[in-house]
Amino acid sequence: MNRKFSRRLALPLLVFGLAAGPAGADEVQVAVAANFTAPMQKIGADFEKDTGHKTVLSFGATGSFYAQIRNGAPFDILLAADDETPARLEKEGLGVSGSRFTYAIGKLVLWSARPGFVDDKGDVLKKGDFRHVSIANPKLAPYGAAAVEALTRLGLLSAMQAKFVQGENIAQTYQFISTGNAGLGFVALSQVLNKEGKLASGSAWVLPNNLYSPIRQDAVILTNGKDKTAAAALMKYLKSGKAKAVIKSYGYDF
C-alpha cells in the first residue's frame, strides 16, 4: 500500500496479509465487505495454496471503501456488499468495464447472543422487551439499509429508531450484539453460522426475502488491478466450484 496514503488513512480496517507464494507470483489487494470476512479468509487461503499468488485482504463497510477508492486507495478488487457501488465505480472509470459479477446474494438475520430470546417469527421485535437493537449504518452498509427497509415493511421503524445502536459496518454491529451492548440486532446470516452451516450461538430469525430488496453482492476489478495477473485469477477463482462451496456453506445464495 502506498505509504503516503496509509499515513492519511484513519478508518479502522482489518488487514490480513496471507503467506507469500513462490517467486514470480503476483499480489492482489482486495477490499472486502465486512459480512464476507469469514468466507473470504477461507477462500483467500485456498486461492494462495492453489495458485501461488498472494492476497492482502482488507475488511470494512462498502460505503467507506467507495470513498477510499475515490481518494486513491490502492485496491485491486472490491468485493462489495451491494451491486450499486461496483456499478458506480465502473461508470466513474474506477472499475474495469465488463469485470463486474455477482459473487453472492446475502441474507439478513435478526440475532441475539441470548439463546431462546429471538423467536422464529421475529415477534420479539413487537414485544419490545429490550433496550437496544443494533444495525449497521444504512448510509454505508447495505445490510443496514436492508434492516431499515425490513423494519419499514413490518411497520416497526418508528418504534425501533429510539433503540438503535449503530455500527459503522456489519462487523461492529455483530460486536455490539455479541458483547451485550445491544440485546439483539440485524446482521448477515454468514456471521452467525459455524463451519457446518448451523447457528453457532444465541438465537436468530432469518428474515423472509420479501421484507427487503435482494442483497446482491458484486465484485469488480478496479483500475489499479487492471493488468494484474492475480486480480484476474482471483475473480476467476471466485466463480469456481471450490469457492462457491465455501460461499454456500456460510448461508449465501447465488
NUNUDO-922568 format. One record per residue: residue in one letter; x, y, z negated of N, C-alpha, C in turn. Coordinates in steps of 0.2 Angstrom, whole numbers, plus 5000, padded with zeros to 4 digits. Atoms other than C-alpha are relative to their C-alpha. Layout:
N
<site 'A', <X, Y, Z>, <X, Y, Z>, <X, Y, Z>>
...
END
This chain:
254
<site 'M', <5004, 4994, 5000>, <5000, 5000, 5000>, <5004, 5006, 5000>>
<site 'N', <4997, 4994, 5000>, <5006, 5017, 5004>, <5001, 5003, 4993>>
<site 'R', <4998, 4998, 5007>, <5015, 5024, 4988>, <4996, 5007, 4999>>
<site 'K', <5003, 4993, 5001>, <5009, 5042, 4991>, <4993, 4999, 4998>>
<site 'F', <5007, 5001, 5001>, <4991, 5036, 4992>, <4998, 4997, 4993>>
<site 'S', <5001, 5003, 5006>, <4992, 5025, 4977>, <5001, 5004, 4994>>
<site 'R', <4999, 4995, 5005>, <4998, 5039, 4966>, <4993, 5004, 4999>>
<site 'R', <5006, 4996, 5000>, <4982, 5049, 4971>, <4994, 4996, 4998>>
<site 'L', <5006, 5004, 5001>, <4970, 5034, 4969>, <4999, 4999, 4992>>
<site 'A', <5002, 5000, 5007>, <4961, 5035, 4952>, <4995, 4995, 4999>>
<site 'L', <5006, 5005, 5001>, <4947, 5022, 4955>, <5003, 4994, 4997>>
<site 'P', <4998, 5007, 5003>, <4948, 5006, 4944>, <4999, 4994, 5004>>
<site 'L', <5000, 5006, 4995>, <4951, 4992, 4957>, <5004, 4995, 4997>>
<site 'L', <4997, 5006, 5002>, <4956, 4975, 4953>, <5004, 4997, 5006>>
<site 'V', <4996, 5002, 4994>, <4970, 4970, 4965>, <5004, 4993, 4998>>
<site 'F', <4997, 5006, 5001>, <4976, 4952, 4967>, <5005, 4999, 5006>>
<site 'G', <4995, 5002, 4995>, <4992, 4948, 4977>, <5001, 4992, 5000>>
<site 'L', <4999, 5007, 5000>, <4992, 4929, 4981>, <5007, 4998, 5003>>
<site 'A', <4993, 5002, 4998>, <5008, 4919, 4984>, <5001, 5001, 5007>>
<site 'A', <4998, 4998, 4993>, <5018, 4924, 5000>, <5001, 4993, 5003>>
<site 'G', <5000, 5005, 4996>, <5018, 4912, 5014>, <5007, 4999, 5003>>
<site 'P', <4993, 5001, 4997>, <5033, 4906, 5025>, <5002, 5006, 5004>>
<site 'A', <4997, 4994, 4996>, <5045, 4918, 5034>, <4996, 5001, 5006>>
<site 'G', <5004, 4998, 4994>, <5036, 4927, 5048>, <4993, 5000, 4999>>
<site 'A', <5007, 4999, 5001>, <5019, 4926, 5040>, <4998, 5007, 4999>>
<site 'D', <5003, 4993, 5000>, <5008, 4941, 5041>, <4997, 5001, 4993>>
<site 'E', <5004, 4998, 5006>, <4999, 4950, 5027>, <4994, 5004, 5001>>
<site 'V', <5006, 4997, 4999>, <4982, 4956, 5026>, <4997, 5003, 4993>>
<site 'Q', <5002, 4997, 5005>, <4975, 4969, 5014>, <4992, 5000, 5000>>
<site 'V', <5007, 5001, 5000>, <4956, 4966, 5010>, <4997, 5003, 4995>>
<site 'A', <5005, 4997, 5005>, <4943, 4977, 5001>, <4994, 4996, 5000>>
<site 'V', <5005, 5005, 5001>, <4931, 4965, 4994>, <4994, 5003, 4995>>
<site 'A', <5006, 4998, 5004>, <4913, 4969, 4987>, <5001, 4996, 4993>>
<site 'A', <4999, 5003, 5007>, <4914, 4965, 4968>, <4996, 4994, 4999>>
<site 'N', <5005, 5006, 5001>, <4899, 4952, 4969>, <5004, 4994, 5003>>
<site 'F', <4997, 5005, 4996>, <4910, 4942, 4981>, <5007, 4998, 4997>>
<site 'T', <4994, 5001, 5003>, <4925, 4941, 4969>, <5002, 4993, 4999>>
<site 'A', <4998, 5007, 5001>, <4925, 4923, 4964>, <5000, 4996, 5006>>
<site 'P', <5000, 5004, 4994>, <4921, 4915, 4981>, <5006, 5002, 5004>>
<site 'M', <4995, 4998, 4996>, <4934, 4926, 4989>, <5007, 4999, 4997>>
<site 'Q', <4994, 5002, 5003>, <4948, 4922, 4977>, <5001, 4993, 5002>>
<site 'K', <4999, 5006, 4998>, <4945, 4904, 4981>, <5001, 4999, 5008>>
<site 'I', <4999, 5000, 4993>, <4944, 4907, 5000>, <5007, 5003, 5002>>
<site 'G', <4994, 4997, 4999>, <4959, 4918, 4999>, <5006, 4995, 4999>>
<site 'A', <4995, 5005, 5001>, <4969, 4904, 4991>, <5001, 4995, 5005>>
<site 'D', <5001, 5006, 4995>, <4963, 4891, 5003>, <5003, 5003, 5007>>
<site 'F', <4998, 4997, 4994>, <4967, 4903, 5018>, <5008, 5000, 5000>>
<site 'E', <4993, 4999, 5000>, <4985, 4906, 5012>, <5003, 4993, 5001>>
<site 'K', <4997, 5007, 4999>, <4988, 4887, 5010>, <4999, 4997, 5007>>
<site 'D', <5002, 5003, 4993>, <4980, 4883, 5027>, <5004, 5004, 5006>>
<site 'T', <4997, 4996, 4995>, <4988, 4897, 5037>, <5007, 5003, 4999>>
<site 'G', <4993, 4997, 5001>, <5004, 4903, 5028>, <5000, 5008, 4999>>
<site 'H', <5000, 4993, 5001>, <4998, 4921, 5028>, <4999, 5002, 4993>>
<site 'K', <5001, 4997, 5007>, <4997, 4932, 5013>, <4994, 5005, 5000>>
<site 'T', <5006, 4996, 5001>, <4981, 4940, 5006>, <5001, 5005, 4994>>
<site 'V', <5000, 4995, 5006>, <4981, 4956, 4995>, <4992, 5002, 4999>>
<site 'L', <5007, 4999, 5001>, <4963, 4957, 4988>, <4999, 5005, 4995>>
<site 'S', <5002, 4995, 5005>, <4955, 4972, 4980>, <4993, 5000, 4999>>
<site 'F', <5007, 5001, 5001>, <4938, 4971, 4972>, <4997, 5007, 4997>>
<site 'G', <5003, 4994, 5003>, <4926, 4986, 4969>, <4993, 5001, 5003>>
<site 'A', <5006, 4998, 4998>, <4910, 4995, 4974>, <5001, 5002, 5008>>
<site 'T', <5000, 4998, 4993>, <4906, 4996, 4993>, <5000, 5007, 5001>>
<site 'G', <5000, 4993, 4999>, <4902, 5014, 4992>, <5007, 5004, 4998>>
<site 'S', <4993, 4997, 5002>, <4919, 5018, 4983>, <5005, 4998, 5006>>
<site 'F', <4996, 5002, 4994>, <4928, 5008, 4997>, <4999, 5004, 5006>>
<site 'Y', <5001, 4996, 4994>, <4920, 5018, 5010>, <5003, 5007, 5000>>
<site 'A', <4997, 4994, 5001>, <4926, 5034, 5003>, <5008, 5000, 5000>>
<site 'Q', <4992, 5001, 4999>, <4944, 5027, 5001>, <5002, 4999, 5007>>
<site 'I', <4998, 5001, 4994>, <4944, 5021, 5018>, <5000, 5006, 5004>>
<site 'R', <5000, 4993, 4996>, <4939, 5038, 5025>, <5006, 5004, 4998>>
<site 'N', <4994, 4996, 5003>, <4953, 5045, 5014>, <5007, 4997, 5002>>
<site 'G', <4994, 5003, 4998>, <4966, 5034, 5022>, <5003, 4994, 4996>>
<site 'A', <4997, 5006, 5003>, <4967, 5019, 5011>, <5002, 4995, 5005>>
<site 'P', <4997, 5004, 4995>, <4977, 5006, 5020>, <4997, 4993, 5000>>
<site 'F', <5003, 5007, 5000>, <4965, 4991, 5020>, <4999, 4998, 5007>>
<site 'D', <5001, 5003, 4993>, <4964, 4980, 5035>, <4993, 4997, 5002>>
<site 'I', <5007, 5003, 4999>, <4947, 4972, 5032>, <4996, 5002, 4994>>
<site 'L', <5005, 4998, 5006>, <4932, 4977, 5022>, <4995, 4994, 5000>>
<site 'L', <5006, 5005, 5001>, <4920, 4963, 5016>, <4995, 5004, 4995>>
<site 'A', <5005, 4996, 5003>, <4905, 4974, 5011>, <4995, 4996, 4997>>
<site 'A', <5006, 5003, 5003>, <4890, 4971, 5000>, <4994, 5002, 5004>>
<site 'D', <5006, 4998, 4996>, <4879, 4978, 5014>, <5002, 4999, 5008>>
<site 'D', <4998, 5000, 4993>, <4878, 4979, 5033>, <5001, 5007, 5003>>
<site 'E', <5000, 4993, 4998>, <4876, 4998, 5034>, <5007, 5003, 5000>>
<site 'T', <4993, 4997, 5001>, <4894, 5003, 5028>, <5004, 4997, 5006>>
<site 'P', <4996, 5002, 4994>, <4903, 4992, 5041>, <4998, 5003, 5006>>
<site 'A', <5003, 4997, 4993>, <4892, 4998, 5055>, <5002, 5008, 5000>>
<site 'R', <4998, 4993, 5000>, <4895, 5016, 5049>, <5008, 5001, 5002>>
<site 'L', <4993, 4999, 4999>, <4914, 5014, 5049>, <5002, 4998, 5007>>
<site 'E', <4999, 5002, 4993>, <4913, 5006, 5066>, <4998, 5006, 5004>>
<site 'K', <5003, 4994, 4996>, <4903, 5021, 5073>, <5005, 5006, 4999>>
<site 'E', <4996, 4994, 5001>, <4915, 5033, 5065>, <5007, 4999, 5002>>
<site 'G', <4993, 5001, 4998>, <4930, 5025, 5073>, <5005, 4997, 4995>>
<site 'L', <4996, 5003, 5005>, <4937, 5017, 5057>, <5000, 4993, 5000>>
<site 'G', <5001, 5007, 4999>, <4931, 5000, 5061>, <5001, 4998, 5007>>
<site 'V', <4999, 5003, 4993>, <4936, 4989, 5076>, <4993, 4998, 5003>>
<site 'S', <5007, 5002, 4997>, <4921, 4988, 5088>, <5000, 4993, 5002>>
<site 'G', <5001, 5007, 4998>, <4915, 4970, 5090>, <5002, 4995, 4995>>
<site 'S', <4998, 5005, 5005>, <4923, 4963, 5075>, <4995, 4999, 4994>>
<site 'R', <5004, 5001, 5006>, <4909, 4965, 5063>, <4995, 4994, 5000>>
<site 'F', <5005, 5006, 5001>, <4898, 4950, 5057>, <4998, 4999, 4993>>
<site 'T', <5002, 5002, 5006>, <4888, 4944, 5043>, <5003, 4994, 4997>>
<site 'Y', <4997, 5006, 5003>, <4898, 4933, 5031>, <4996, 4997, 4995>>
<site 'A', <5004, 5002, 5005>, <4885, 4931, 5018>, <4993, 5004, 4999>>
<site 'I', <5006, 4997, 5001>, <4867, 4935, 5013>, <4999, 4999, 4992>>
<site 'G', <5001, 5001, 5007>, <4866, 4939, 4994>, <4994, 4999, 4997>>
<site 'K', <5006, 5001, 5004>, <4853, 4935, 4981>, <5001, 5004, 4994>>
<site 'L', <5000, 4996, 5006>, <4848, 4946, 4967>, <4997, 4996, 4994>>
<site 'V', <5003, 5004, 5006>, <4845, 4939, 4949>, <5000, 5004, 4994>>
<site 'L', <5001, 4996, 5006>, <4839, 4946, 4933>, <5003, 4995, 4995>>
<site 'W', <4996, 5004, 5004>, <4851, 4939, 4920>, <5001, 5003, 4993>>
<site 'S', <4998, 4998, 5007>, <4854, 4939, 4901>, <5005, 4995, 4997>>
<site 'A', <4995, 5005, 5003>, <4868, 4931, 4891>, <4997, 4996, 4995>>
<site 'R', <5004, 5004, 5005>, <4855, 4925, 4879>, <4996, 4995, 5003>>
<site 'P', <5004, 5005, 4997>, <4848, 4908, 4883>, <4993, 5001, 4998>>
<site 'G', <5007, 5000, 5002>, <4829, 4907, 4884>, <4997, 5007, 5000>>
<site 'F', <5003, 4993, 5000>, <4827, 4926, 4885>, <4997, 5002, 5006>>
<site 'V', <5003, 4999, 4994>, <4824, 4928, 4903>, <4996, 4994, 5003>>
<site 'D', <5004, 5005, 4998>, <4809, 4918, 4909>, <5000, 4999, 5008>>
<site 'D', <5000, 5002, 4993>, <4807, 4910, 4927>, <4996, 5004, 5004>>
<site 'K', <5004, 4996, 4996>, <4795, 4923, 4932>, <5001, 5008, 4999>>
<site 'G', <4998, 4993, 5001>, <4803, 4939, 4926>, <4995, 5004, 4996>>
<site 'D', <5005, 4996, 5004>, <4789, 4943, 4914>, <5003, 5004, 4994>>
<site 'V', <4996, 4996, 5005>, <4802, 4949, 4901>, <5000, 5007, 5002>>
<site 'L', <4999, 4993, 4998>, <4803, 4965, 4911>, <4993, 5004, 4998>>
<site 'K', <5007, 4997, 5002>, <4784, 4968, 4907>, <4999, 5001, 4993>>
<site 'K', <5000, 5000, 5007>, <4786, 4964, 4889>, <5004, 5006, 4997>>
<site 'G', <4996, 4994, 5002>, <4800, 4977, 4887>, <5003, 4999, 4993>>
<site 'D', <4997, 5001, 5007>, <4807, 4968, 4872>, <5008, 5000, 5000>>
<site 'F', <4992, 4999, 4999>, <4825, 4975, 4875>, <5001, 5008, 5000>>
<site 'R', <4998, 4993, 5000>, <4834, 4992, 4873>, <5003, 5002, 5006>>
<site 'H', <4997, 4998, 4994>, <4844, 4992, 4889>, <5000, 4995, 5005>>
<site 'V', <4999, 5004, 4994>, <4844, 4985, 4906>, <5005, 5003, 5005>>
<site 'S', <4995, 4998, 4996>, <4859, 4986, 4917>, <4999, 4999, 5007>>
<site 'I', <5000, 5001, 4993>, <4860, 4989, 4935>, <5006, 5004, 5003>>
<site 'A', <4995, 4997, 4997>, <4874, 4994, 4947>, <4998, 5007, 5003>>
<site 'N', <5001, 4993, 4997>, <4875, 5012, 4953>, <4997, 4999, 5007>>
<site 'P', <5003, 5002, 4993>, <4862, 5011, 4968>, <5003, 5005, 5005>>
<site 'K', <4997, 4996, 4995>, <4872, 5025, 4977>, <5006, 4997, 5003>>
<site 'L', <4994, 5003, 4998>, <4887, 5015, 4978>, <5000, 4992, 5001>>
<site 'A', <5001, 5007, 4999>, <4882, 4997, 4976>, <4994, 4997, 5002>>
<site 'P', <5007, 5003, 4997>, <4869, 4988, 4987>, <4996, 4996, 4995>>
<site 'Y', <5004, 5004, 5005>, <4864, 4976, 4973>, <4997, 5005, 4995>>
<site 'G', <5003, 4995, 5004>, <4860, 4991, 4963>, <4994, 5003, 5003>>
<site 'A', <5006, 4998, 4996>, <4849, 4998, 4977>, <4995, 4995, 5000>>
<site 'A', <5005, 5006, 5000>, <4841, 4981, 4978>, <4996, 5000, 4994>>
<site 'A', <5003, 5001, 5006>, <4837, 4981, 4960>, <4995, 5006, 4999>>
<site 'V', <5004, 4995, 5000>, <4829, 4998, 4961>, <4994, 4999, 5005>>
<site 'E', <5005, 5001, 4996>, <4819, 4993, 4976>, <4995, 4994, 4997>>
<site 'A', <5004, 5005, 5003>, <4813, 4977, 4967>, <4996, 5003, 4994>>
<site 'L', <5003, 4997, 5006>, <4808, 4987, 4951>, <4994, 5004, 5003>>
<site 'T', <5005, 4996, 4996>, <4798, 4999, 4963>, <4994, 4996, 5002>>
<site 'R', <5005, 5004, 4997>, <4789, 4985, 4971>, <4996, 4996, 4994>>
<site 'L', <5003, 5003, 5006>, <4785, 4977, 4954>, <4996, 5006, 4996>>
<site 'G', <5004, 4995, 5004>, <4778, 4994, 4948>, <5003, 5002, 4993>>
<site 'L', <4997, 4999, 5006>, <4791, 4995, 4934>, <5006, 5005, 5000>>
<site 'L', <4994, 4995, 5000>, <4804, 5008, 4939>, <4999, 5005, 4995>>
<site 'S', <5001, 4995, 5005>, <4797, 5022, 4929>, <5001, 4998, 4993>>
<site 'A', <5000, 5002, 5007>, <4796, 5012, 4913>, <5007, 4997, 4999>>
<site 'M', <4993, 5002, 5001>, <4814, 5005, 4916>, <5005, 5005, 5000>>
<site 'Q', <4995, 4996, 4999>, <4823, 5020, 4920>, <5003, 5003, 4994>>
<site 'A', <4997, 4997, 5007>, <4825, 5027, 4902>, <5004, 4995, 4997>>
<site 'K', <4996, 5005, 5003>, <4833, 5010, 4898>, <5006, 4998, 5004>>
<site 'F', <4994, 5002, 4996>, <4846, 5009, 4912>, <5006, 5002, 4997>>
<site 'V', <4993, 5000, 5001>, <4864, 5006, 4908>, <5003, 4999, 5007>>
<site 'Q', <4997, 5001, 4993>, <4873, 5009, 4925>, <5007, 4999, 5000>>
<site 'G', <4993, 5002, 4999>, <4888, 5001, 4930>, <5003, 5003, 5007>>
<site 'E', <4997, 4997, 4993>, <4900, 5008, 4944>, <4999, 4995, 5005>>
<site 'N', <5001, 5006, 4995>, <4899, 4991, 4953>, <4997, 4994, 4996>>
<site 'I', <5004, 5006, 5003>, <4891, 4974, 4950>, <5004, 4997, 4995>>
<site 'A', <4996, 5003, 5005>, <4906, 4968, 4941>, <5000, 5003, 4993>>
<site 'Q', <5001, 4997, 5007>, <4905, 4981, 4927>, <4993, 4999, 4998>>
<site 'T', <5007, 5002, 5002>, <4886, 4978, 4927>, <5000, 4994, 4996>>
<site 'Y', <5000, 5007, 5003>, <4889, 4960, 4923>, <5004, 5000, 4993>>
<site 'Q', <4997, 4999, 5007>, <4901, 4965, 4909>, <4996, 5003, 4995>>
<site 'F', <5005, 4997, 5005>, <4888, 4976, 4901>, <4996, 4995, 4997>>
<site 'I', <5005, 5006, 5002>, <4876, 4961, 4900>, <5004, 4995, 4996>>
<site 'S', <4996, 5006, 5004>, <4889, 4948, 4895>, <5002, 5002, 4993>>
<site 'T', <4998, 4997, 5006>, <4895, 4959, 4881>, <4995, 5002, 4995>>
<site 'G', <5006, 4998, 5005>, <4878, 4963, 4874>, <4998, 5007, 5000>>
<site 'N', <5001, 4993, 5000>, <4879, 4981, 4878>, <4993, 5001, 5004>>
<site 'A', <5007, 5000, 4997>, <4863, 4978, 4889>, <4997, 4993, 4999>>
<site 'G', <5003, 5007, 5001>, <4851, 4964, 4884>, <4999, 4996, 5006>>
<site 'L', <5001, 5003, 4994>, <4848, 4960, 4902>, <5002, 5004, 5006>>
<site 'G', <4999, 4996, 4994>, <4851, 4966, 4920>, <5000, 4997, 5006>>
<site 'F', <5000, 5003, 4993>, <4852, 4964, 4938>, <5007, 4999, 5003>>
<site 'V', <4994, 5001, 4997>, <4867, 4956, 4946>, <5000, 4995, 5006>>
<site 'A', <5000, 5004, 4995>, <4872, 4945, 4960>, <5000, 4993, 4998>>
<site 'L', <5001, 5007, 5002>, <4867, 4926, 4959>, <5007, 4997, 4999>>
<site 'S', <4994, 5003, 5000>, <4885, 4922, 4963>, <5004, 5001, 4993>>
<site 'Q', <4996, 4998, 5006>, <4891, 4930, 4947>, <4998, 4995, 4994>>
<site 'V', <5002, 5004, 5006>, <4881, 4918, 4935>, <5000, 4993, 5002>>
<site 'L', <5000, 5007, 4998>, <4884, 4902, 4944>, <5007, 4997, 4998>>
<site 'N', <4993, 5004, 5001>, <4898, 4889, 4939>, <5002, 4997, 5007>>
<site 'K', <4997, 5003, 4994>, <4908, 4879, 4952>, <4995, 4995, 5002>>
<site 'E', <5005, 5005, 4997>, <4894, 4866, 4953>, <4994, 5003, 5002>>
<site 'G', <5005, 4996, 4997>, <4882, 4880, 4958>, <4994, 5000, 4995>>
<site 'K', <5005, 5000, 5006>, <4872, 4879, 4941>, <5001, 5006, 4996>>
<site 'L', <4999, 4994, 5004>, <4869, 4893, 4929>, <5005, 4999, 4995>>
<site 'A', <4994, 5001, 5004>, <4885, 4895, 4919>, <4998, 5001, 4993>>
<site 'S', <5002, 4998, 5007>, <4877, 4903, 4903>, <4994, 5004, 5000>>
<site 'G', <5006, 4995, 5001>, <4862, 4913, 4897>, <4994, 4997, 5003>>
<site 'S', <5007, 5002, 4997>, <4845, 4913, 4906>, <4999, 5005, 5006>>
<site 'A', <5001, 4996, 4994>, <4840, 4920, 4923>, <4994, 4999, 5004>>
<site 'W', <5006, 5000, 4995>, <4826, 4924, 4936>, <5003, 5002, 5006>>
<site 'V', <4998, 4998, 4993>, <4831, 4923, 4954>, <4994, 5004, 5003>>
<site 'L', <5006, 4996, 4997>, <4820, 4937, 4962>, <4998, 4997, 5007>>
<site 'P', <5003, 5002, 4994>, <4809, 4932, 4976>, <5003, 5005, 5006>>
<site 'N', <4997, 4996, 4995>, <4816, 4938, 4993>, <4996, 5006, 5002>>
<site 'N', <5005, 4995, 4998>, <4800, 4948, 4996>, <5000, 5007, 4996>>
<site 'L', <4999, 4995, 5005>, <4805, 4960, 4982>, <5005, 5005, 5002>>
<site 'Y', <4994, 4996, 4998>, <4820, 4968, 4991>, <5002, 4998, 5007>>
<site 'S', <4998, 5001, 4993>, <4827, 4970, 5008>, <5006, 4995, 5000>>
<site 'P', <4995, 5005, 5000>, <4839, 4956, 5013>, <5007, 5004, 4999>>
<site 'I', <4993, 4997, 5001>, <4857, 4960, 5007>, <5005, 4996, 5004>>
<site 'R', <4996, 5003, 4995>, <4866, 4956, 5022>, <5007, 5003, 4999>>
<site 'Q', <4993, 4998, 5002>, <4885, 4957, 5018>, <5004, 4999, 5006>>
<site 'D', <4996, 5001, 4993>, <4895, 4961, 5034>, <5008, 5001, 4998>>
<site 'A', <4993, 4999, 5000>, <4914, 4960, 5037>, <5002, 5004, 5006>>
<site 'V', <4998, 4996, 4994>, <4923, 4972, 5048>, <5008, 5001, 5000>>
<site 'I', <4992, 4998, 4999>, <4942, 4974, 5054>, <5000, 5007, 5000>>
<site 'L', <4999, 4993, 5000>, <4947, 4991, 5050>, <5006, 5002, 5005>>
<site 'T', <4995, 4998, 4995>, <4958, 5001, 5062>, <5007, 4999, 4998>>
<site 'N', <4994, 5002, 5003>, <4973, 4998, 5050>, <5002, 4993, 5002>>
<site 'G', <4998, 5007, 4999>, <4972, 4980, 5054>, <4998, 4997, 5007>>
<site 'K', <5001, 5002, 4993>, <4968, 4980, 5072>, <5004, 4996, 5004>>
<site 'D', <4995, 5004, 4997>, <4984, 4972, 5078>, <5003, 4995, 4995>>
<site 'K', <4997, 5005, 5005>, <4987, 4961, 5063>, <4998, 4993, 5001>>
<site 'T', <5001, 5007, 4999>, <4988, 4943, 5066>, <4996, 4997, 4994>>
<site 'A', <5004, 5003, 5006>, <4982, 4939, 5048>, <4993, 5002, 4999>>
<site 'A', <5007, 4998, 5000>, <4967, 4950, 5049>, <4996, 4996, 5005>>
<site 'A', <5004, 5004, 4996>, <4961, 4941, 5064>, <4999, 4993, 4998>>
<site 'A', <5000, 5007, 5002>, <4965, 4924, 5057>, <4995, 5000, 4994>>
<site 'L', <5005, 5000, 5006>, <4955, 4929, 5040>, <4993, 5000, 5003>>
<site 'M', <5007, 5000, 4997>, <4940, 4934, 5050>, <4997, 4994, 5003>>
<site 'K', <5002, 5006, 4997>, <4940, 4918, 5059>, <4999, 4995, 4995>>
<site 'Y', <5000, 5005, 5006>, <4943, 4908, 5043>, <4993, 5001, 4996>>
<site 'L', <5006, 4999, 5004>, <4928, 4916, 5035>, <4994, 4997, 5004>>
<site 'K', <5005, 5003, 4996>, <4917, 4908, 5049>, <5001, 4992, 5000>>
<site 'S', <4998, 5007, 5000>, <4925, 4891, 5046>, <4995, 4996, 4995>>
<site 'G', <5005, 5004, 5004>, <4915, 4876, 5038>, <5003, 5000, 4993>>
<site 'K', <4997, 5000, 5007>, <4928, 4876, 5023>, <4998, 5006, 4996>>
<site 'A', <5002, 4994, 5004>, <4924, 4894, 5019>, <4993, 5001, 4999>>
<site 'K', <5007, 5000, 5001>, <4906, 4893, 5022>, <4997, 4995, 4994>>
<site 'A', <5002, 5005, 5005>, <4905, 4878, 5010>, <5001, 5004, 4993>>
<site 'V', <4999, 4997, 5006>, <4913, 4889, 4996>, <4995, 5006, 4999>>
<site 'I', <5005, 4994, 5001>, <4901, 4904, 5000>, <4993, 4997, 4998>>
<site 'K', <5006, 5003, 5002>, <4886, 4892, 4999>, <5000, 4998, 4993>>
<site 'S', <4999, 5002, 5007>, <4892, 4885, 4983>, <4998, 5005, 4994>>
<site 'Y', <5001, 4995, 5004>, <4890, 4902, 4975>, <4993, 5003, 5001>>
<site 'G', <5007, 4998, 4999>, <4872, 4904, 4980>, <4998, 5005, 5006>>
<site 'Y', <5002, 4996, 4994>, <4873, 4914, 4996>, <4997, 4996, 5005>>
<site 'D', <5002, 5003, 4994>, <4864, 4911, 5012>, <5004, 5003, 5006>>
<site 'F', <4996, 4998, 4994>, <4870, 4914, 5030>, <4995, 5004, 5004>>
END
